[in-house]
Amino acid sequence: MWQVSLLFGLNRPDGGHVSQREWTRFVRDVVTPRFPAGFSVLRMTGQWRDEHSGRIIREPSRVIWVATPLSSDLRPRLEAIRQTYRQRFGQDSVGLVVTPGCAAF
């Protein structure tokens, strides 16, 4: 079993924000089909240092956490989610953390 965390910032480069409606559609249309067995969504506040200005940036964020078996299509599913979010919402990156774990449901 693998533990996957996908980290999404909700601020847009143009100063806007990903709305709750946009987030809900993204999860429904992009994430759910790739992990139909289930996942958790956590509301967080992210913090990072801007490489160019050196400023500390804080923004509302979401973490999608998935416990999933290792499979040959895991990486492509994760990359499709990350790429779609970056393109749809003008993001520079979507964080990804994958670690081995043990889970039972």
N, CA, C and O atoms as a Tinker XYZ file with bonds, in Angstrom:
   420  protein
     1  N      0.843000   -1.175000    0.000000    73     2
     2  CA     0.000000    0.000000    0.000000    64     1     3
     3  C      0.888000    1.239000    0.000000    63     2     4     5
     4  O      1.928000    1.258000    0.659000    81     3
     5  N      0.489000    2.259000   -0.728000    73     3     6
     6  CA     1.225000    3.520000   -0.823000    64     5     7
     7  C      0.336000    4.659000   -0.339000    63     6     8     9
     8  O     -0.875000    4.656000   -0.555000    81     7
     9  N      0.954000    5.624000    0.313000    73     7    10
    10  CA     0.266000    6.832000    0.738000    64     9    11
    11  C      0.654000    7.953000   -0.215000    63    10    12    13
    12  O      1.834000    8.240000   -0.412000    81    11
    13  N     -0.354000    8.577000   -0.798000    73    11    14
    14  CA    -0.132000    9.635000   -1.772000    64    13    15
    15  C     -0.769000   10.917000   -1.251000    63    14    16    17
    16  O     -1.931000   10.921000   -0.846000    81    15
    17  N     -0.008000   11.996000   -1.263000    73    15    18
    18  CA    -0.532000   13.320000   -0.953000    64    17    19
    19  C     -0.305000   14.221000   -2.155000    63    18    20    21
    20  O      0.823000   14.373000   -2.623000    81    19
    21  N     -1.368000   14.809000   -2.645000    73    19    22
    22  CA    -1.301000   15.805000   -3.710000    64    21    23
    23  C     -1.616000   17.154000   -3.077000    63    22    24    25
    24  O     -2.613000   17.283000   -2.367000    81    23
    25  N     -0.777000   18.165000   -3.324000    73    23    26
    26  CA    -0.890000   19.459000   -2.657000    64    25    27
    27  C     -1.246000   20.548000   -3.677000    63    26    28    29
    28  O     -0.494000   20.801000   -4.619000    81    27
    29  N     -2.389000   21.178000   -3.475000    73    27    30
    30  CA    -2.934000   22.143000   -4.425000    64    29    31
    31  C     -3.079000   23.516000   -3.778000    63    30    32    33
    32  O     -3.776000   23.656000   -2.773000    81    31
    33  N     -2.430000   24.525000   -4.342000    73    31    34
    34  CA    -2.664000   25.900000   -3.926000    64    33    35
    35  C     -3.907000   26.423000   -4.623000    63    34    36    37
    36  O     -4.187000   26.046000   -5.761000    81    35
    37  N     -4.654000   27.290000   -3.951000    73    35    38
    38  CA    -5.898000   27.807000   -4.513000    64    37    39
    39  C     -5.792000   29.237000   -5.033000    63    38    40    41
    40  O     -6.749000   29.747000   -5.615000    81    39
    41  N     -4.639000   29.899000   -4.833000    73    39    42
    42  CA    -4.448000   31.238000   -5.405000    64    41    43
    43  C     -4.059000   31.103000   -6.865000    63    42    44    45
    44  O     -3.282000   30.222000   -7.232000    81    43
    45  N     -4.604000   31.979000   -7.693000    73    43    46
    46  CA    -4.248000   32.021000   -9.110000    64    45    47
    47  C     -3.210000   33.116000   -9.343000    63    46    48    49
    48  O     -3.167000   34.097000   -8.602000    81    47
    49  N     -2.382000   32.955000  -10.359000    73    47    50
    50  CA    -1.358000   33.965000  -10.642000    64    49    51
    51  C     -1.933000   35.351000  -10.926000    63    50    52    53
    52  O     -1.259000   36.352000  -10.682000    81    51
    53  N     -3.172000   35.433000  -11.438000    73    51    54
    54  CA    -3.785000   36.726000  -11.761000    64    53    55
    55  C     -4.399000   37.412000  -10.542000    63    54    56    57
    56  O     -5.014000   38.470000  -10.670000    81    55
    57  N     -4.233000   36.813000   -9.355000    73    55    58
    58  CA    -4.778000   37.403000   -8.137000    64    57    59
    59  C     -6.111000   36.813000   -7.712000    63    58    60    61
    60  O     -6.586000   37.085000   -6.609000    81    59
    61  N     -6.715000   36.014000   -8.569000    73    59    62
    62  CA    -7.977000   35.367000   -8.226000    64    61    63
    63  C     -7.746000   34.098000   -7.423000    63    62    64    65
    64  O     -6.621000   33.785000   -7.033000    81    63
    65  N     -8.813000   33.388000   -7.187000    73    63    66
    66  CA    -8.762000   32.146000   -6.417000    64    65    67
    67  C     -9.579000   31.068000   -7.121000    63    66    68    69
    68  O    -10.552000   31.367000   -7.813000    81    67
    69  N     -9.178000   29.822000   -6.942000    73    67    70
    70  CA    -9.977000   28.687000   -7.415000    64    69    71
    71  C    -11.210000   28.640000   -6.514000    63    70    72    73
    72  O    -11.085000   28.507000   -5.297000    81    71
    73  N    -12.384000   28.748000   -7.099000    73    71    74
    74  CA   -13.622000   28.781000   -6.321000    64    73    75
    75  C    -13.986000   27.381000   -5.820000    63    74    76    77
    76  O    -13.469000   26.376000   -6.308000    81    75
    77  N    -14.871000   27.342000   -4.853000    73    75    78
    78  CA   -15.352000   26.045000   -4.351000    64    77    79
    79  C    -16.018000   25.256000   -5.468000    63    78    80    81
    80  O    -15.830000   24.043000   -5.568000    81    79
    81  N    -16.787000   25.927000   -6.302000    73    79    82
    82  CA   -17.450000   25.256000   -7.432000    64    81    83
    83  C    -16.430000   24.671000   -8.404000    63    82    84    85
    84  O    -16.594000   23.541000   -8.863000    81    83
    85  N    -15.365000   25.435000   -8.726000    73    83    86
    86  CA   -14.321000   24.944000   -9.624000    64    85    87
    87  C    -13.595000   23.753000   -9.000000    63    86    88    89
    88  O    -13.317000   22.764000   -9.678000    81    87
    89  N    -13.291000   23.854000   -7.708000    73    87    90
    90  CA   -12.608000   22.757000   -7.010000    64    89    91
    91  C    -13.473000   21.500000   -7.033000    63    90    92    93
    92  O    -12.979000   20.410000   -7.324000    81    91
    93  N    -14.749000   21.646000   -6.731000    73    91    94
    94  CA   -15.667000   20.501000   -6.706000    64    93    95
    95  C    -15.733000   19.830000   -8.073000    63    94    96    97
    96  O    -15.714000   18.602000   -8.165000    81    95
    97  N    -15.807000   20.614000   -9.116000    73    95    98
    98  CA   -15.838000   20.046000  -10.477000    64    97    99
    99  C    -14.529000   19.326000  -10.802000    63    98   100   101
   100  O    -14.535000   18.240000  -11.382000    81    99
   101  N    -13.415000   19.940000  -10.424000    73    99   102
   102  CA   -12.118000   19.305000  -10.667000    64   101   103
   103  C    -12.047000   17.947000   -9.972000    63   102   104   105
   104  O    -11.651000   16.956000  -10.585000    81   103
   105  N    -12.422000   17.898000   -8.716000    73   103   106
   106  CA   -12.381000   16.635000   -7.972000    64   105   107
   107  C    -13.318000   15.617000   -8.627000    63   106   108   109
   108  O    -12.938000   14.462000   -8.823000    81   107
   109  N    -14.516000   16.033000   -8.961000    73   107   110
   110  CA   -15.490000   15.131000   -9.574000    64   109   111
   111  C    -15.018000   14.601000  -10.931000    63   110   112   113
   112  O    -15.104000   13.403000  -11.198000    81   111
   113  N    -14.525000   15.487000  -11.776000    73   111   114
   114  CA   -14.219000   15.121000  -13.161000    64   113   115
   115  C    -12.821000   14.559000  -13.378000    63   114   116   117
   116  O    -12.602000   13.790000  -14.313000    81   115
   117  N    -11.867000   14.938000  -12.519000    73   115   118
   118  CA   -10.467000   14.573000  -12.759000    64   117   119
   119  C     -9.946000   13.570000  -11.732000    63   118   120   121
   120  O     -9.308000   12.584000  -12.102000    81   119
   121  N    -10.210000   13.808000  -10.453000    73   119   122
   122  CA    -9.643000   12.957000   -9.410000    64   121   123
   123  C    -10.466000   11.681000   -9.216000    63   122   124   125
   124  O     -9.913000   10.581000   -9.224000    81   123
   125  N    -11.765000   11.822000   -9.045000    73   123   126
   126  CA   -12.620000   10.661000   -8.756000    64   125   127
   127  C    -12.497000    9.544000   -9.792000    63   126   128   129
   128  O    -12.412000    8.380000   -9.402000    81   127
   129  N    -12.482000    9.844000  -11.093000    73   127   130
   130  CA   -12.333000    8.748000  -12.060000    64   129   131
   131  C    -11.003000    7.993000  -11.936000    63   130   132   133
   132  O    -10.914000    6.826000  -12.316000    81   131
   133  N     -9.985000    8.650000  -11.411000    73   131   134
   134  CA    -8.671000    8.014000  -11.288000    64   133   135
   135  C     -8.488000    7.279000   -9.961000    63   134   136   137
   136  O     -7.615000    6.421000   -9.835000    81   135
   137  N     -9.319000    7.622000   -8.972000    73   135   138
   138  CA    -9.281000    6.951000   -7.670000    64   137   139
   139  C    -10.708000    6.688000   -7.180000    63   138   140   141
   140  O    -11.119000    7.217000   -6.147000    81   139
   141  N    -11.454000    5.877000   -7.916000    73   139   142
   142  CA   -12.867000    5.656000   -7.562000    64   141   143
   143  C    -13.063000    4.933000   -6.234000    63   142   144   145
   144  O    -14.149000    5.002000   -5.657000    81   143
   145  N    -12.041000    4.241000   -5.735000    73   143   146
   146  CA   -12.175000    3.531000   -4.458000    64   145   147
   147  C    -12.203000    4.497000   -3.284000    63   146   148   149
   148  O    -12.635000    4.127000   -2.193000    81   147
   149  N    -11.746000    5.738000   -3.490000    73   147   150
   150  CA   -11.846000    6.741000   -2.452000    64   149   151
   151  C    -10.557000    7.461000   -2.122000    63   150   152   153
   152  O     -9.465000    7.002000   -2.458000    81   151
   153  N    -10.701000    8.598000   -1.457000    73   151   154
   154  CA    -9.597000    9.457000   -1.038000    64   153   155
   155  C    -10.166000   10.456000   -0.044000    63   154   156   157
   156  O    -11.381000   10.545000    0.135000    81   155
   157  N     -9.287000   11.200000    0.596000    73   155   158
   158  CA    -9.702000   12.250000    1.527000    64   157   159
   159  C     -9.222000   13.602000    1.019000    63   158   160   161
   160  O     -8.159000   13.707000    0.408000    81   159
   161  N    -10.018000   14.636000    1.279000    73   159   162
   162  CA    -9.640000   16.003000    0.933000    64   161   163
   163  C     -9.533000   16.789000    2.235000    63   162   164   165
   164  O    -10.469000   16.834000    3.033000    81   163
   165  N     -8.375000   17.403000    2.427000    73   163   166
   166  CA    -8.116000   18.193000    3.627000    64   165   167
   167  C     -7.986000   19.670000    3.252000    63   166   168   169
   168  O     -7.325000   20.012000    2.272000    81   167
   169  N     -8.615000   20.530000    4.031000    73   167   170
   170  CA    -8.482000   21.980000    3.842000    64   169   171
   171  C     -7.307000   22.450000    4.692000    63   170   172   173
   172  O     -7.226000   22.142000    5.881000    81   171
   173  N     -6.404000   23.193000    4.076000    73   171   174
   174  CA    -5.187000   23.619000    4.758000    64   173   175
   175  C     -4.875000   25.067000    4.381000    63   174   176   177
   176  O     -5.551000   25.678000    3.554000    81   175
   177  N     -3.848000   25.580000    5.006000    73   175   178
   178  CA    -3.210000   26.823000    4.574000    64   177   179
   179  C     -1.770000   26.477000    4.260000    63   178   180   181
   180  O     -1.045000   25.962000    5.112000    81   179
   181  N     -1.356000   26.761000    3.033000    73   179   182
   182  CA     0.005000   26.467000    2.621000    64   181   183
   183  C      0.900000   27.682000    2.777000    63   182   184   185
   184  O      0.428000   28.818000    2.801000    81   183
   185  N      2.186000   27.434000    2.882000    73   183   186
   186  CA     3.167000   28.510000    2.965000    64   185   187
   187  C      4.393000   28.104000    2.165000    63   186   188   189
   188  O      4.845000   26.961000    2.245000    81   187
   189  N      4.927000   29.035000    1.398000    73   187   190
   190  CA     6.116000   28.773000    0.607000    64   189   191
   191  C      6.842000   30.085000    0.330000    63   190   192   193
   192  O      6.262000   31.166000    0.434000    81   191
   193  N      8.118000   29.972000   -0.024000    73   191   194
   194  CA     8.924000   31.158000   -0.334000    64   193   195
   195  C      8.989000   31.327000   -1.846000    63   194   196   197
   196  O      9.373000   30.410000   -2.572000    81   195
   197  N      8.609000   32.508000   -2.305000    73   195   198
   198  CA     8.679000   32.829000   -3.722000    64   197   199
   199  C     10.146000   32.911000   -4.139000    63   198   200   201
   200  O     10.924000   33.652000   -3.539000    81   199
   201  N     10.521000   32.153000   -5.159000    73   199   202
   202  CA    11.921000   32.094000   -5.605000    64   201   203
   203  C     12.446000   33.436000   -6.090000    63   202   204   205
   204  O     13.620000   33.748000   -5.894000    81   203
   205  N     11.595000   34.229000   -6.719000    73   203   206
   206  CA    12.052000   35.481000   -7.328000    64   205   207
   207  C     12.120000   36.628000   -6.328000    63   206   208   209
   208  O     13.102000   37.370000   -6.300000    81   207
   209  N     11.091000   36.774000   -5.515000    73   207   210
   210  CA    11.052000   37.914000   -4.583000    64   209   211
   211  C     11.600000   37.576000   -3.201000    63   210   212   213
   212  O     11.974000   38.473000   -2.445000    81   211
   213  N     11.650000   36.284000   -2.867000    73   211   214
   214  CA    12.074000   35.877000   -1.539000    64   213   215
   215  C     10.990000   36.028000   -0.479000    63   214   216   217
   216  O     11.206000   35.700000    0.688000    81   215
   217  N      9.826000   36.525000   -0.885000    73   215   218
   218  CA     8.716000   36.727000    0.045000    64   217   219
   219  C      8.094000   35.394000    0.460000    63   218   220   221
   220  O      8.089000   34.423000   -0.295000    81   219
   221  N      7.570000   35.384000    1.685000    73   219   222
   222  CA     6.806000   34.238000    2.166000    64   221   223
   223  C      5.364000   34.414000    1.703000    63   222   224   225
   224  O      4.747000   35.449000    1.954000    81   223
   225  N      4.845000   33.425000    1.043000    73   223   226
   226  CA     3.479000   33.448000    0.517000    64   225   227
   227  C      2.643000   32.447000    1.308000    63   226   228   229
   228  O      3.066000   31.311000    1.521000    81   227
   229  N      1.478000   32.862000    1.734000    73   227   230
   230  CA     0.522000   31.973000    2.401000    64   229   231
   231  C     -0.743000   31.964000    1.559000    63   230   232   233
   232  O     -1.182000   32.998000    1.057000    81   231
   233  N     -1.314000   30.788000    1.417000    73   231   234
   234  CA    -2.533000   30.702000    0.620000    64   233   235
   235  C     -3.389000   29.529000    1.065000    63   234   236   237
   236  O     -2.878000   28.540000    1.590000    81   235
   237  N     -4.703000   29.647000    0.851000    73   235   238
   238  CA    -5.558000   28.504000    1.114000    64   237   239
   239  C     -5.156000   27.374000    0.173000    63   238   240   241
   240  O     -4.749000   27.619000   -0.963000    81   239
   241  N     -5.271000   26.151000    0.643000    73   239   242
   242  CA    -4.852000   25.016000   -0.171000    64   241   243
   243  C     -5.692000   23.796000    0.170000    63   242   244   245
   244  O     -6.450000   23.784000    1.140000    81   243
   245  N     -5.535000   22.789000   -0.644000    73   243   246
   246  CA    -6.185000   21.500000   -0.418000    64   245   247
   247  C     -5.129000   20.415000   -0.562000    63   246   248   249
   248  O     -4.205000   20.517000   -1.369000    81   247
   249  N     -5.295000   19.378000    0.242000    73   247   250
   250  CA    -4.466000   18.185000    0.125000    64   249   251
   251  C     -5.404000   17.025000   -0.146000    63   250   252   253
   252  O     -6.366000   16.809000    0.590000    81   251
   253  N     -5.125000   16.290000   -1.190000    73   251   254
   254  CA    -5.847000   15.039000   -1.448000    64   253   255
   255  C     -4.925000   13.921000   -0.999000    63   254   256   257
   256  O     -3.789000   13.813000   -1.460000    81   255
   257  N     -5.427000   13.086000   -0.089000    73   255   258
   258  CA    -4.667000   11.974000    0.458000    64   257   259
   259  C     -5.328000   10.678000    0.009000    63   258   260   261
   260  O     -6.538000   10.493000    0.146000    81   259
   261  N     -4.493000    9.777000   -0.536000    73   259   262
   262  CA    -4.979000    8.504000   -1.058000    64   261   263
   263  C     -4.116000    7.379000   -0.522000    63   262   264   265
   264  O     -2.889000    7.475000   -0.534000    81   263
   265  N     -4.744000    6.319000   -0.056000    73   263   266
   266  CA    -4.040000    5.061000    0.236000    64   265   267
   267  C     -4.383000    4.125000   -0.915000    63   266   268   269
   268  O     -5.553000    3.822000   -1.151000    81   267
   269  N     -3.362000    3.670000   -1.627000    73   267   270
   270  CA    -3.618000    2.913000   -2.852000    64   269   271
   271  C     -2.537000    1.861000   -3.071000    63   270   272   273
   272  O     -1.386000    2.068000   -2.685000    81   271
   273  N     -2.890000    0.748000   -3.677000    73   271   274
   274  CA    -1.868000   -0.233000   -4.027000    64   273   275
   275  C     -0.943000    0.319000   -5.114000    63   274   276   277
   276  O     -1.357000    1.145000   -5.926000    81   275
   277  N      0.294000   -0.136000   -5.123000    73   275   278
   278  CA     1.210000    0.225000   -6.193000    64   277   279
   279  C      0.775000   -0.510000   -7.451000    63   278   280   281
   280  O      0.563000   -1.722000   -7.435000    81   279
   281  N      0.648000    0.230000   -8.532000    73   279   282
   282  CA     0.265000   -0.371000   -9.810000    64   281   283
   283  C      1.029000    0.335000  -10.919000    63   282   284   285
   284  O      1.553000    1.431000  -10.721000    81   283
   285  N      1.090000   -0.290000  -12.076000    73   283   286
   286  CA     1.849000    0.281000  -13.187000    64   285   287
   287  C      1.243000    1.590000  -13.687000    63   286   288   289
   288  O      1.942000    2.385000  -14.316000    81   287
   289  N     -0.035000    1.829000  -13.423000    73   287   290
   290  CA    -0.667000    3.056000  -13.898000    64   289   291
   291  C     -0.772000    4.147000  -12.825000    63   290   292   293
   292  O     -1.379000    5.190000  -13.070000    81   291
   293  N     -0.191000    3.922000  -11.643000    73   291   294
   294  CA    -0.292000    4.921000  -10.580000    64   293   295
   295  C      0.354000    6.242000  -10.993000    63   294   296   297
   296  O     -0.283000    7.290000  -10.896000    81   295
   297  N      1.573000    6.213000  -11.440000    73   295   298
   298  CA     2.279000    7.448000  -11.821000    64   297   299
   299  C      1.542000    8.208000  -12.924000    63   298   300   301
   300  O      1.374000    9.421000  -12.798000    81   299
   301  N      1.091000    7.548000  -14.008000    73   299   302
   302  CA     0.339000    8.289000  -15.030000    64   301   303
   303  C     -0.964000    8.898000  -14.502000    63   302   304   305
   304  O     -1.338000    9.995000  -14.919000    81   303
   305  N     -1.653000    8.216000  -13.605000    73   303   306
   306  CA    -2.876000    8.786000  -13.022000    64   305   307
   307  C     -2.557000   10.045000  -12.226000    63   306   308   309
   308  O     -3.256000   11.052000  -12.339000    81   307
   309  N     -1.496000    9.986000  -11.417000    73   307   310
   310  CA    -1.105000   11.144000  -10.622000    64   309   311
   311  C     -0.661000   12.303000  -11.510000    63   310   312   313
   312  O     -1.026000   13.451000  -11.260000    81   311
   313  N      0.115000   12.010000  -12.533000    73   311   314
   314  CA     0.591000   13.066000  -13.430000    64   313   315
   315  C     -0.558000   13.700000  -14.199000    63   314   316   317
   316  O     -0.528000   14.902000  -14.460000    81   315
   317  N     -1.569000   12.921000  -14.567000    73   315   318
   318  CA    -2.734000   13.481000  -15.261000    64   317   319
   319  C     -3.472000   14.469000  -14.356000    63   318   320   321
   320  O     -3.907000   15.524000  -14.817000    81   319
   321  N     -3.613000   14.136000  -13.082000    73   319   322
   322  CA    -4.261000   15.036000  -12.124000    64   321   323
   323  C     -3.451000   16.319000  -11.990000    63   322   324   325
   324  O     -4.000000   17.418000  -12.075000    81   323
   325  N     -2.149000   16.178000  -11.780000    73   323   326
   326  CA    -1.285000   17.345000  -11.592000    64   325   327
   327  C     -1.275000   18.247000  -12.827000    63   326   328   329
   328  O     -1.395000   19.467000  -12.711000    81   327
   329  N     -1.134000   17.650000  -13.995000    73   327   330
   330  CA    -1.076000   18.423000  -15.241000    64   329   331
   331  C     -2.400000   19.148000  -15.498000    63   330   332   333
   332  O     -2.404000   20.317000  -15.882000    81   331
   333  N     -3.507000   18.463000  -15.288000    73   331   334
   334  CA    -4.811000   19.087000  -15.513000    64   333   335
   335  C     -5.008000   20.281000  -14.591000    63   334   336   337
   336  O     -5.483000   21.327000  -15.033000    81   335
   337  N     -4.651000   20.145000  -13.316000    73   335   338
   338  CA    -4.811000   21.253000  -12.375000    64   337   339
   339  C     -3.930000   22.438000  -12.781000    63   338   340   341
   340  O     -4.387000   23.581000  -12.788000    81   339
   341  N     -2.675000   22.164000  -13.117000    73   339   342
   342  CA    -1.767000   23.243000  -13.526000    64   341   343
   343  C     -2.323000   23.996000  -14.730000    63   342   344   345
   344  O     -2.322000   25.226000  -14.750000    81   343
   345  N     -2.793000   23.267000  -15.724000    73   343   346
   346  CA    -3.312000   23.903000  -16.929000    64   345   347
   347  C     -4.623000   24.639000  -16.668000    63   346   348   349
   348  O     -4.799000   25.777000  -17.103000    81   347
   349  N     -5.530000   23.994000  -15.965000    73   347   350
   350  CA    -6.856000   24.566000  -15.762000    64   349   351
   351  C     -6.812000   25.840000  -14.917000    63   350   352   353
   352  O     -7.578000   26.772000  -15.163000    81   351
   353  N     -5.923000   25.885000  -13.925000    73   351   354
   354  CA    -5.922000   26.990000  -12.974000    64   353   355
   355  C     -4.644000   27.828000  -13.011000    63   354   356   357
   356  O     -4.416000   28.646000  -12.119000    81   355
   357  N     -3.811000   27.632000  -14.031000    73   355   358
   358  CA    -2.627000   28.469000  -14.217000    64   357   359
   359  C     -1.587000   28.338000  -13.121000    63   358   360   361
   360  O     -0.930000   29.318000  -12.768000    81   359
   361  N     -1.431000   27.153000  -12.584000    73   359   362
   362  CA    -0.504000   26.935000  -11.473000    64   361   363
   363  C      0.889000   26.550000  -11.978000    63   362   364   365
   364  O      1.027000   25.907000  -13.019000    81   363
   365  N      1.910000   26.952000  -11.230000    73   363   366
   366  CA     3.276000   26.552000  -11.555000    64   365   367
   367  C      3.532000   25.104000  -11.173000    63   366   368   369
   368  O      4.272000   24.394000  -11.854000    81   367
   369  N      2.917000   24.671000  -10.079000    73   367   370
   370  CA     3.196000   23.318000   -9.609000    64   369   371
   371  C      2.041000   22.775000   -8.783000    63   370   372   373
   372  O      1.197000   23.520000   -8.285000    81   371
   373  N      2.030000   21.466000   -8.656000    73   371   374
   374  CA     1.161000   20.727000   -7.734000    64   373   375
   375  C      2.095000   19.769000   -7.014000    63   374   376   377
   376  O      2.745000   18.932000   -7.641000    81   375
   377  N      2.161000   19.895000   -5.690000    73   375   378
   378  CA     3.059000   19.046000   -4.919000    64   377   379
   379  C      2.605000   17.594000   -4.920000    63   378   380   381
   380  O      1.413000   17.298000   -5.006000    81   379
   381  N      3.572000   16.702000   -4.824000    73   379   382
   382  CA     3.288000   15.273000   -4.793000    64   381   383
   383  C      4.244000   14.610000   -3.812000    63   382   384   385
   384  O      5.461000   14.772000   -3.903000    81   383
   385  N      3.674000   13.857000   -2.868000    73   383   386
   386  CA     4.463000   13.075000   -1.921000    64   385   387
   387  C      3.923000   11.653000   -1.960000    63   386   388   389
   388  O      2.731000   11.435000   -1.747000    81   387
   389  N      4.789000   10.688000   -2.228000    73   387   390
   390  CA     4.405000    9.277000   -2.270000    64   389   391
   391  C      5.324000    8.520000   -1.322000    63   390   392   393
   392  O      6.547000    8.573000   -1.453000    81   391
   393  N      4.724000    7.815000   -0.365000    73   391   394
   394  CA     5.510000    7.048000    0.596000    64   393   395
   395  C      4.882000    5.684000    0.792000    63   394   396   397
   396  O      3.664000    5.540000    0.697000    81   395
   397  N      5.721000    4.660000    1.070000    73   395   398
   398  CA     5.156000    3.353000    1.388000    64   397   399
   399  C      4.423000    3.435000    2.721000    63   398   400   401
   400  O      4.800000    4.201000    3.608000    81   399
   401  N      3.391000    2.648000    2.843000    73   399   402
   402  CA     2.625000    2.670000    4.093000    64   401   403
   403  C      1.874000    1.377000    4.297000    63   402   404   405
   404  O      1.945000    0.450000    3.490000    81   403
   405  N      1.166000    1.342000    5.376000    73   403   406
   406  CA     0.339000    0.195000    5.723000    64   405   407
   407  C     -1.040000    0.729000    6.059000    63   406   408   409
   408  O     -1.161000    1.638000    6.879000    81   407
   409  N     -2.074000    0.191000    5.451000    73   407   410
   410  CA    -3.421000    0.686000    5.707000    64   409   411
   411  C     -4.412000   -0.465000    5.639000    63   410   412   413
   412  O     -4.215000   -1.432000    4.903000    81   411
   413  N     -5.469000   -0.345000    6.412000    73   411   414
   414  CA    -6.572000   -1.293000    6.369000    64   413   415
   415  C     -7.862000   -0.512000    6.534000    63   414   416   417
   416  O     -7.923000    0.436000    7.316000    81   415
   417  N     -8.884000   -0.903000    5.808000    73   415   418
   418  CA   -10.169000   -0.212000    5.885000    64   417   419
   419  C    -11.266000   -1.217000    6.156000    63   418   420
   420  O    -12.434000   -0.843000    6.259000    81   419
